Amino acid sequence: MAQAQREFTSVLIKDVTFAWAHLDKPVSPFGTEIYDIRIEVPKKREKELTALNIGKVVALKDKDGNLTGNVGVNLKKKAFKKDGEPAAKVRVVDGSKNPIDPSVLGNGSKGNVIVSQSPYEIKAPNGKVTKSGIQTLLSAVQVTELVRYEPKSGIVDMFDDEGETEGAEPQDADF
């Protein structure tokens, strides 16, 4: 039985602040590889985000647990399709719509996002709908004010360079 092609609607969300962007390579916080980013807006825009039905909108706190006056929502896109093939990456562009390297996107950068939404239903074998909702996929990020991500030197920088380790192959590291 062929599955019906779902219709997606694109939604533009303007003037947001970005945090915790993982758009250059997928992450797997809960076992499924995804691209994701948190968007933040002032609390006065909470109803706007909630009405878009893009995900759980939460009040944000600073490192001391105090409310910041902003709300945020995490947006994501699976890195792989159901058939195991890689999905298209989230497009990341500058204010002139030119592609930029997603790895430079740091917390506090500002811009716009496009999400794609589609209604879905999950049916039991008897045809009864057991769950329904709206699927939201992160499609594109436009950066209008870039705060460049600068990785901090990692803890391993405290080691002395002792030379190559016999039998070990170098790996790319994120620390």
N, C-alpha and C positions, 0 to 999 in steps of 0.2 A: 504494500500500500504506500503510495507516494505521500509525503508530507506536504501540506499546503505551504506555499511561500508566504511568509509573514510580511506585512507592510510596516515599514518603519517611518516615523516622523522625526525630523531633526528639530532640536530645540537649542537656541542660542542663549547662553547665560552670560551677561556682560558685567564688567567691572568687579572681578573677584580677585582675591589674593590666594596665591598657591602655597601649599605646604606639603611636605613629604611626597614629592614626585618620584615615581618609579616608572619612567616612560622610556628609558634607554634600553633596559633589559627587564624581563619579567621577574617578579618575586612570587614566592609561594608561602604566604603566611598561614594558610589553612589547608594546604595540600593541593590547591589548584593554582597553576601559574597564571598570573594576571599582570596587567599594567594598571597602575592606579595613581591617584592624586587626590589630595584633600583641597576643596575650595572653601574659602572663608569669606564671610560678608558681615557687615554690622547687624546686630540683633534686629534692627528695624526692618530688615529684609527677610526675616525668618518665615513669615507667611508666604512670601513670594516663592521661596525655595520649597516649602511644604506643598504649596499648590501645584508645583511642577511634578510632584510625585517621583523625585529622582533618587530618593533614599532617605535614611533616617537623618534628620537635621538635629544636631546636638549643640548645646551651649558649650563654648570653649573656656578652658581654664588655663591659667599660667602655671609655671612650675611649682608655685606655692599653693596651688589649689583655689586661687581666687578667680572669679568670673572675669573674663576679658572684655565683655560687651559685644563679642562676636559670636556667630554661630558657624558651624561647618558641616559639610557632608562629604563623604568619601565617594569618589566616582571610579569605576573600574571597567576593564574590558578583559575578557579571557584571552590568553596568549595563543591558545590552540582551538581549532574548530572541533566539532564532535567527531569528525573522521580522523583526527590526529594531526592534520596538516596545520602549519603555522597560520594564525590569523594575521590580517594586516595590522601593523603597528599603529598606535595612536599618532596622528599627524601633529607635529609641533612646528609652528611658524612664528615669525616675528610680526610686527605691526604692519609690514608691507606684504605679508603673506608669503615670504620667502622661508624655506625650510631652515630650521636651526637645530643644532645638536641638543637632544633632550637631556644629556648628562650635565649641561651647564645650568639647568633650571634650579635655582635655590629657593629656600623658604623666604617668603616675603615678596617674591616676584608677583607682578600683577598682570591681568589680562582678561581674556574671554575663553569660554569653552563651548563646544558643541557636543551634545549628547544625542543619541538616537534612541527612540522609545518605540515599543511595540507591545500591544496587549498579548497575554498568553493565557492558556488554560491547560490544566493537567487533568486528564480523565482516567477514571478507574476502568478496568476491563469491561464493566457493564455499560460504559459510556457516560456515567454520571461525572460531572465536573467536581473534582475534589479540591482544587485550588486554582485561583485565577489572580491576575495582577497585571502590572506593567513592568516589562523588562527595560532597564536603562543601560546603555552601553556608552562609554566614553569614546568619542570619535576623533575630536581634534582640540588642540590647545593653541590659542594665540597669545603670545607674550608681548605685552605693550610696555612693560617696565621690568627689565631683567635685573634680578639680584643674583649674581654669578655664584654658583655652588663652588666652594673651595673646600676640598676634603682636608680635615685636620690630620696632622701627622699621627700615625697610629702608635700604639703602645710598643710595637716591635721596633720602632726607631731607637729605643733605648738599648737594644742589643748592639754589640760590636759586630762588625762584618767579619765572620770567621771563615769565609770562603765557601766554596760549593760543598754540598753534602753528597757523599758517595751514594749512588743508587737513587737519588731523588731527582725528579724532573721539575723544573720551574713551572709555576702556575701563576696566572693572573690573580692578584689578590685585591680585595677592596678594603684593606686596612693600611 
